[in-house]
Amino acid sequence: MKKILDLIAEQMRTAFEGCGYAADYGKVTLSNRPDLCEYQCNGAMAAAKAYHKKPIDIANDVVAVLKNCAQRGEAAGAAEDGCGNGAAAGTSVPADGAAMPPMFESVEAVMPGFINLKLSGEYLAAYLDGMRAEDKLGVEECGGGKTIIVDYGGANVAKPLHVGHLRTAIIGECIKRMGNYLGYHMIGDVHLGDWGLQMGLIIEELRDRKPDLPYFDETFTGEYPQEAPFTISELEQIYPAASARSKEDETFKARAQEATFKLQSGYAPFRAIWRHIMNVSLADLKKNYGNLNVTFDLWKGESDAQPYIPGLIKDLTKRGLAYESEGALVVDIARPDDPKELPPCIIRKSDGAALYATSDLGTIIERERDFAPEEYIYITDKRQELHFIQVFRVAKKAGYVKPETKMTHMMCGTMNGKDGKPFKTRAGGVMRLENLIREIDEAVYDRIMENRTMEKEEAEDASRIIGLAALKYGDLSNQVSKDYVFDVDRFISFEGNTGPYILYTIVRIKSILAKYEEGLAAVPAAGNASAAGKPAQDQTDAANADTPLSGHMRPAQTAEEKSLMLKLSAYNDVVAAAFEEKAPHKLCQFIYELSDAFGSFYNTTMILKEEDAEKKAGYIRLIRLVKDVLESSINLLGFEAPERM
C-alpha cells in the first residue's frame, strides 16, 4: 500500500498539472503548524519564480481545483478528469470493493503562498482499513529482494562481550530486521576477530600452563582430542594473562608472534588448538548475543578471508595499483576533491604481515563470490572511519565491487557513564555485557516488586523482557552517530520516552481488548431468549454484528481520535525512512508519539463504557491497530512485550 504522504502528493501533483504548472511542485510534508493544518504544500512558493506569478495566486489556482473535486465528491477512477481522487490516486480500495472517499476535509491557500491541507475523516478511516487488511500493516515491500550484507558484530573470539559491543550488535540487528520487513534480502555477518596475535598469545600461554598436552609434543602422531583442553571461563583468563605478559616479556611476545605465524601457515597442532578456541568461544558468543535477541546469518571471521589474500596482493601489484613505500605495500586512495589529505591504504606491512584492511578486502572478494550484494553496511564505532574510507575506495578502484554498489559505514557514538566518559564498572574496568544485562534486569525486578503486583517467578520473567526493552530502546532511541549517557533509572522508567513506557502502552491495550472480548462472550448467553426460534444464520449474524473485526474503521469524532489515526497512517512512511536513512531512532520516536497519542485518546474516551455498541466496536478496531503497529515496531527494534506489567 502506498505511503500516505505519497498519496497526498499524487493528488497535489495532479492539481498542479491541472492548473498548467509542473507536477513536481506538488511535494507535500507534515505540517510544521499542526494547530493550523495536518499537511502542507509549499510548491507555489517555488513555482512563483518559474511562472512569474505571485505564490498566493498559484496556490489559489491549485486550491480551486482541489475544492472543485471535493465538492463534486469524486470517487475511485476519477483521476482522468484531473482530480486524481480515490484508487486512481494510488491507494488501496477497501476490502469490500467500495470506492475511496474524497481525500480532503479542507484545503486553504494562505499568505504568502502556502497550501494547508486536512484529510477528511472518511478518507483517513478508509486508509487505516487498508492497513488492517494488508500484510505487514500496509508497509510497502520496496526492497524487491535486493541483497544487502550487514557487518555488525566484530567480536573477538576468546574474549567476553563487553559494553563496547552493545551498540553495533543491536543497531545492526535492527537494520537487518527493518530491511527484511521491507523486502530486502538481508545477510547479517558477525565478522569475528579470530586470526590475529591473540591466537598466538593463547597458544603460548596454554603451552606454559599445560606443557603435557599433545599439541606441544613434536613426536605426537595420533589424532588430537575432540574435547577442548579448557572451558570458556579458563579461556577468558588465559587471554588477558597472556596479553599482559606480552607487554612485559619480549621473549614471550616473540614466541606468540612465531606461534601466530605457524598457525596462519597451517601448522596442524596449532590449527587443532584454534578449532578448540573457536568452538568454545562461538558457543559462548551465541549464548550472549542470544540474550540480546541478536542473531547472525553468517558466523564468518578474518580467518575466512585468508585464502583470498595472496591473490589479492598479487592482483593489486600486477595491475600497478599497489606499490612499495618504505618497505610496505600500499594503494593510493586520495582524490582531488578530498577536504583533507588521506593517507594510502597499507595492504602489507614491511615485515610481510597483512592488516585489517587486507582482511576486509579479502572478505569483500569472498562476499562478492558468494552473494554479489547490491549494498554493504558496516557498523562500527567512529574510530574506524578512516579504515573504511580506505577499504571502500580500494574495493571500488580495483573493481572488486561494481561502481554502483553502495558501501555505507554507520559510525556509532559511544555509550557513556553519567560522567560523560565511556561506560565503566564501579572499579573502573570495562563491564562485561552479561553483567550489564543482569544489572538492568535486577533494577527492573526491584521496580516491579515495589508494587507487589506479581509473584516472584513471573516478576523475574517480566524483568528480563522489560529489561531488554529498556536497554535496547535506551540505545536505539538515540541517533546512531551520537554519544549518549547510560542511565539505568531513566531507561527503566515506565514514564517518558522509554522502552518500558512503550511496553506498558501495549499491555494496557491488550487488557482493554481482553475485557472487551470477555464482554462479547457474555452477550450470547444473556441474549439466548430473544434469539430463540431464529434461524441459525440470523443468530450468528447478530452475535458477530459488533465484533471489532467486522465492518470498517469509523471516521474520527474527536481531535484526540483523529490525532491517533493520523499518527497510525504514518507507519509506512516511518519504517521506510528509518531504514533508508539508517536511523532506528526515527522508529523509536514514532512509537513514542503513537503511544502518547493513544494515551490522550484513552484519557478522553470511555472505550469500554461506551453504550453505543458500534461506536465501541470502532474504538476497539482502532486500538487493536495501534497494538499491532506497536508490536510490529518493537519486533523491528528487537524486543517484545510481556503479557502483564
PENORSUL-V881005 format. One record per backbone hydrogen bond with DSSP energy under -0.5 kcal/mol. NH is the residue of the N-H (numbers start at 1). CO is the residue of the C=O. Records with the same first field share a line. If there is no record, write none. Layout:
NH = CO ; CO
//
This chain:
2 = 90
4 = 569
7 = 3
8 = 4
9 = 5
10 = 6
11 = 7
12 = 8
13 = 9
14 = 10
15 = 11
16 = 12
17 = 13
18 = 14
19 = 15 ; 16
20 = 17
21 = 16
25 = 22
26 = 23
27 = 24
29 = 40
31 = 38
36 = 33
37 = 33
38 = 117
39 = 117
40 = 29
41 = 115
45 = 42
46 = 42
47 = 43
48 = 44
49 = 45
50 = 46
51 = 47
52 = 48
53 = 48
56 = 112
57 = 54
58 = 54
59 = 55
60 = 56
61 = 57
62 = 58
63 = 59
64 = 60
65 = 61
66 = 62
67 = 63
68 = 64
69 = 65
70 = 66
71 = 67
72 = 68
73 = 69 ; 70
74 = 69
78 = 75
81 = 78
82 = 79
83 = 78
84 = 78
88 = 85
89 = 86
90 = 87
91 = 86
94 = 98
97 = 94
105 = 118
106 = 118
108 = 116
110 = 108 ; 114
113 = 110
114 = 110
115 = 41
116 = 108 ; 114
117 = 39
118 = 106
120 = 103
124 = 120
125 = 121
126 = 122
127 = 123
128 = 124
129 = 125
130 = 126
131 = 127
132 = 128
133 = 129
134 = 130
137 = 134
138 = 135
139 = 136
142 = 140
143 = 182
145 = 183
146 = 143
148 = 185
149 = 375
150 = 187
151 = 149 ; 377
152 = 150 ; 189
153 = 189
154 = 190
157 = 193
159 = 156
163 = 431
165 = 162
166 = 163
167 = 163
169 = 165
170 = 166
171 = 167
172 = 168
173 = 169
174 = 170
175 = 171
176 = 172
177 = 173
178 = 174
179 = 175
180 = 176
181 = 177
182 = 178
183 = 180
184 = 179
185 = 146
186 = 184
187 = 148
188 = 186
189 = 150
190 = 298
192 = 300
193 = 155
194 = 192
199 = 196
200 = 196
201 = 197
202 = 198
203 = 199
204 = 200
205 = 201
206 = 202
207 = 203
208 = 204
209 = 205
210 = 206
213 = 210
216 = 213
217 = 214
218 = 216
220 = 217
235 = 231
236 = 232
237 = 233 ; 234
238 = 234
239 = 235
240 = 236
241 = 237
242 = 238
243 = 239
244 = 240
245 = 241
246 = 242
247 = 243 ; 244
248 = 244 ; 245
249 = 245
250 = 248
253 = 249
254 = 250
255 = 251
256 = 252
257 = 253
258 = 254
259 = 255
260 = 256
261 = 257
262 = 258
263 = 259
264 = 260
265 = 261
266 = 263
267 = 262
271 = 267
272 = 268
273 = 269
274 = 270
275 = 271
276 = 272
277 = 273
278 = 274
279 = 275
280 = 276
281 = 277
282 = 278
283 = 279
284 = 280
285 = 281
286 = 282
287 = 283
288 = 284
289 = 285
290 = 286
291 = 287
292 = 288 ; 289
293 = 290
294 = 289
297 = 188
298 = 188
302 = 192
304 = 301
305 = 302
306 = 302 ; 303
308 = 305
309 = 305 ; 306
310 = 306
312 = 308
313 = 309
314 = 310
315 = 311
316 = 312
317 = 313
318 = 314
319 = 315
320 = 317
321 = 316
322 = 316
323 = 330
325 = 328
328 = 325
329 = 348
330 = 323 ; 328
331 = 345
332 = 321
338 = 335
345 = 331
346 = 344
347 = 329 ; 345
348 = 329
349 = 353
352 = 349
355 = 347
359 = 355
360 = 356
361 = 357
362 = 358
363 = 359
364 = 360
365 = 361
366 = 362
367 = 363
368 = 364
369 = 365
370 = 366
371 = 367
372 = 367
374 = 147
375 = 147
376 = 406
377 = 149
378 = 408
379 = 151
380 = 378 ; 410
382 = 412
384 = 381
385 = 382
388 = 384
389 = 385
390 = 386
391 = 387
392 = 388
393 = 389
394 = 390
395 = 391
396 = 392
397 = 393
398 = 394
399 = 396
400 = 395
401 = 395
405 = 402
406 = 374
408 = 376
410 = 378 ; 408
411 = 409
412 = 380 ; 410
413 = 480
416 = 414 ; 484
417 = 421
420 = 417
423 = 415
425 = 429
428 = 425
433 = 161
436 = 432
437 = 433
438 = 434
439 = 435
440 = 436
441 = 437
442 = 438
443 = 439
444 = 440
445 = 441
446 = 442
447 = 443
448 = 444
449 = 445
450 = 446
451 = 447 ; 448
452 = 448
453 = 448
459 = 455
460 = 456
461 = 457
462 = 458
463 = 459
464 = 460
465 = 461
466 = 462
467 = 463
468 = 464
469 = 465
470 = 466
471 = 467
472 = 468
473 = 469
474 = 470
475 = 471
476 = 472
477 = 473
478 = 475
482 = 479
484 = 414
486 = 416 ; 484
487 = 485
491 = 487
492 = 488
493 = 490
498 = 496
500 = 491
501 = 493
502 = 498
503 = 499
504 = 500
505 = 501
506 = 502
507 = 503
508 = 504
509 = 505
510 = 506
511 = 507
512 = 508
513 = 509
514 = 510
515 = 511
516 = 512
517 = 513
518 = 514
519 = 515
520 = 516
521 = 517
522 = 518
523 = 519 ; 520
524 = 520
525 = 521
526 = 522
527 = 523
528 = 525
531 = 527
532 = 528
534 = 531
539 = 535
540 = 536
541 = 537
542 = 538
543 = 539
544 = 540
545 = 541
547 = 544
550 = 547
562 = 558
563 = 559
564 = 560
565 = 561
566 = 562
567 = 563
568 = 564
569 = 565
570 = 566 ; 567
571 = 568
574 = 570
575 = 571
576 = 572
577 = 573
578 = 574
579 = 575
580 = 576
581 = 577
582 = 579
583 = 578
586 = 583
587 = 583 ; 584
588 = 584
589 = 585
590 = 586
591 = 587
592 = 588
593 = 589
594 = 590
595 = 591
596 = 592
597 = 593
598 = 594
599 = 595
600 = 596
601 = 597
602 = 598
603 = 599
604 = 600 ; 601
605 = 601 ; 602
607 = 605
610 = 606 ; 607
613 = 611
616 = 612
617 = 613
618 = 614
619 = 615
620 = 616
621 = 617
622 = 618
623 = 619
624 = 620
625 = 621
626 = 622
627 = 623
628 = 624
629 = 625
630 = 626
631 = 627
632 = 628
633 = 629
634 = 630
635 = 631
636 = 632
637 = 633
638 = 634
639 = 634
//
